[in-house]
Amino acid sequence: VGVACFVAAMATTLARRRISPVCSTAWLLLLTLGFSACTLATQVPPRFVLDLDKPPSERWRGAVELVLASHSFESGFGETFAQYNKTLYDNLKPHHWKLLVSALAEHFPEQAEELAGLAKEFQKQGHYVSVEYLAGWVFSHELGHTDLLIPSQRSEISKSCTGIVVEDADGSILHGANMDQSPKAVRKLTLAVDIMQKGAVIMSGVDWYWFTTGVTRVVRKGVAALSEDWRGLEILDHRTVFEAIRLGAVPQVFLYRTVLQKYSVGWSDGLVEVLRSVRMAAPMYIIAAGPASGQGVVIARSPTSSDGDLHLGAGPEP
């Protein structure tokens, strides 16, 4: 899946209904919560299975190799890392990196072990990528909202994503999302990730942020399809963001996997309220769709709560 021209459509259906999608030119991911999950695309991304029954340090074994089988390190990871180093990470000091690693170990120990395993996966392929550096990527969304990001990159990030939730006349819910992220090299990092537990797929996503151990576009059958959009209210003081991280704010890239995996909630069992209230370190838009008529919402998140929700069906007819 290309990400600079990435288009993903995640569809949810009533338990008794199927959707027959048609796609011609766009990159299209269709995930049907009611019955099935399928991918239609002009180029299908490599598929990786993340088995939660394995030790955390072994769960991403083979993921880096899978990406490098199609694209060289230099043309994908190398170009992407260089761009973000120049615009963001070169501005971090040693104590910043230490705080990020410490916060992950304290508040997200399982993901910290997965990151350590990923660092070893890069090394096995002949490329040194430290746990500290991967920790920086875990918080790339949060740090991108701060004064550490160079000004010229801010306008690029602010136009990175779009999301939409609609309901058709039959009550079927369609959820679409794109990611126009720069540099274009990130499209070469994209994986389709099936997350398994006890021998069954519990959720699926498509993302290039997978090397953070998180997913930002994901679906859990019968529960919800979730995506995110950038929300740039103001430039945040990096000291405020680092303090929130130190205290355990959930990284944006961890949010959906954490909610759908840890909380095991359904749409009617508090999912929206969890998404509205979980503590974060930077603003974002949350776009969510459920499996039944009327289940769609866009949540304008601040770091601490929702600044407002737009529910499917609210407002005047177009």
N, C-alpha and C positions, 0 to 999 in steps of 0.2 A: 504494500500500500504506500503510495506517495503521501507525504505529509504537507509539503508546501502547496500541493494541489489536492490535499486530502479531503475527501467527502465521505462521511460515515452516516448511514441511516440506521437507527435502531428502532425496530418496530415491536410493539406489544399488542397482543390480541386477547380477546375474550377466550375463555377456556374452551368454548365450543367452536371457535372460528380459526381459520388459517388465512394468511395473506399471501397472495401471489405477486411478488415484486418484479418489476421490469427495469432493467438498467442498460443503457447503451454506451454513453461516453464517460460518465463519472466513475470514480472509484467508489464502490458502494459496499458497505458492510450492513447486512440485514440480520438482526437478531430478534427472533420471535419468541417472546416469553411464554405464550400459551402452549406451543407445541415443539418448536424446533429452532435450530440456529443454523444459518448458512451464510456463506460469503459469495458475493457476486462482484467481480472486478475484472478490469482489463489486465491486471497483474495481481496475483494473490500473494500476500505476505507470507513468509515462513511461519509455521505454526509450532508453538512451544507449549508443552504441558508442564505446569507448575504443580507438583504433587505435595500437598500440605502434610501428608503422612511421612514424608522424608525428613531427616534432620534439616533444620534451617540452612545450615552451611552447604548442603548438597542440593537444594531445591532448584537452583538455577544452573546446575551442571549441564553444559552443552549449549546454553543460550548464546553466548558470545561466538562460539564456533559456528552456530547456525547462521548468524548474521554475516560472519566473515566468509562463509561459503559462497555468498552472492556478491559481496562488495569488499574491497580492500579496507583495511583499517584506516589508511590515510584518507580515502575518499569519503568515508562515513564518519566514524568516531573522530578521526584526526581533525578533519575540517570543522566538525561541530565543536569539539573541545577548544580548538584554537579561537573560534569566533567568541565563545563564551568566556574564555580566559581574557581576551582582549577587552571585552565590554563589561565584565563583571568580576570574575574570580581573581584577576590580578590585583584587585583592590582590597582583597581580604588579607588580614594580618594573621600571623601564627596563632594568636589567642582566639581568633574567630574560628579557625579550623578545629582547634582543640575543643571549643565550646560545642560545636555541631556534633562532633563524635561523642562527646560526653552526654549530650542531651539524648541522642539516639540510644546509647547504651542504657541510660537510666529509664527512659520513658517508653522506648520501643525496642526492647532487647531482642525480640525475635527477628525483626527487620534488620537490626544491626548485625546479627549473625548471618542473615542472607547476604547483606552487603559484603561482609568479609569473604563469603564464598564467591561472590561475583568478582572481587578483586583477584582472587586466585584464578578464576576462569580467564581473566584478561592475561595474567602472567603465564598461564599454560599456553596461550596463543602467541606469546613472545612480546607482550605489551605491558608495561608497568603502569597500572592505574591504581592509586592508593585508596584505602578505605576512607581516608580523610577527604580525598577529592570526590569520591562517590557521595559522601555525606553532604558535600556542598551542592551536588546535583539534587539530592533529596529536597533541599530547601531553595531550589532555584526560583520557584514562583515567589516565595516570600522575599528573598533577597532582591529579586527583580523589581519589587515595589519600593526599594530604598534608595537613598542617596549614593549607594555604592555603584549602581548601574550608571554607565556613562550616558549623557543626555541623548546622543545620536541614536542609541538603541531603543529609547523609550517609545518613540513613535512606531517602530516596527512591532514591538510587543503588544502595543495597545490595539492593533488590528489583527490579532492572531487567531481569533476563534469566533464562531457563530453557532448558535443552537436554536432549534425550533421543535415545538411539540404541537401536533394538530390531532383532531379527532374527526373521522369521516362520518358520513351519514349513517353508517351501520354501527357506529360506536367503537370502531377500531382506532387505537392510538398509534400514531407514527411519531417517532423521535429521531431527528436528524442532527448531526453535528459535524463541523469541519475543523481543521486546524491549519491555518496558513502560516506556519512557523518558519522562521529563518534561522540558519541558512538552509538552503534547499537540501543540503547533504543529510539532514535529519531523516528524510524520507528513506534513506538507505538503512536506517537503524530499526525500522518498524517491524514489530512482531505481532502476530495474533496469539494471544495467550489464553489457554484453557486452564482454569484453576480447579484442581481436583481434590477431593477428600473422600476417603473410604471407597475409592474405586469409581466415583461418579463426578462428573463435571458440575460444580456448584455455581460457577460464573465464568464468563468469557469477556475478553476485551481486546481492543486493538490500540497499540500505543508505541511511541518511540521512547517514552520515558521509562520503559520497563526496567532499565538498569539501575533505577532507584528502588526497585522492588514494588513499585506502585503502578496503578493504572488510572487514567483519567477519563476513559470512555469504556464503559463496562455494562454488562447486563447479567442479571440473575433471573433465571426462568421463574415465572410466576410471582416475582417480587417487584423488580424495577429495572429500568434502563437509566443510566446516569452519565452525564457529561458536564464539562465545565467551560466557562468563558472568562477571559481576563476582565477584571474590574479595576480600573485605575482611578481612584478618587483623588489621591494626592501622593506626593513623594513622602515616604515615611522615613523617619530618622532610624538609621540602622541599629542604633543602640536599643531603641524600643522593640524592634523586631527580634533582636538577639535575646533580649530579656524574656520575651514571650516564648521563644524557642527553649530557653533554659528551663522555663517553668512547665514545659510539656505540651505546648500548643501542637495540634495535629498538623503535620505537613500536608499541603494540598494534594500531593501525589499519593499519600496514604489514605486519604479520607474515604474514598469509595470502597476500596478493599476492606478497610477497617469496619465500615458500617455494615456492608453486606456479609462479611465473614464473622466478625466478632459479635455484633449485636444480633444478627440473625432475625432482623425485623422485617415485617411485611408492610405494605402501604398502609393498611388499616391498623397496624400495631405500633405506630409511632415513628415510622421511617422519616417522614417529613419533619417532625419535631426534632429528631436527632440531627438531621442535616441543618436545621435552623439554629441549633444551640451549641453544637460541639465547638470547643475553643480552638481558634486558629490564630495565625500571626499576621495575616494579610487578607484583604478583601478578595472576593471572587463572585461570579455568578454560578449558581448550581441549577442545572436543568435536569428535571427528573420526570419520568413517565412510568405509570403503573400498568397492570394488565387489564384494567377494567375501565369502562366508560367514565369520563370525568377525571381520571387520575393523571393529571399533568400539572406541573408547577415550575416556575422560575423563581429562585430565591436570590435576592440581592444581599449577599453576606458581607458584614463587617467582620473584623477579627473576633468579636465577642457574641454577635447575635445577628438576626436578620433585620435589615433596614426596610424590608417590605417584600411581600410575595405577590406574584401574579399567577392566579390559578386558572386552569383551563376552563374556558367558558365565561370568565369574568370580563366585564367591560362591554362596550357597545359592539354590535355587529359591524363588520367592515362594509 
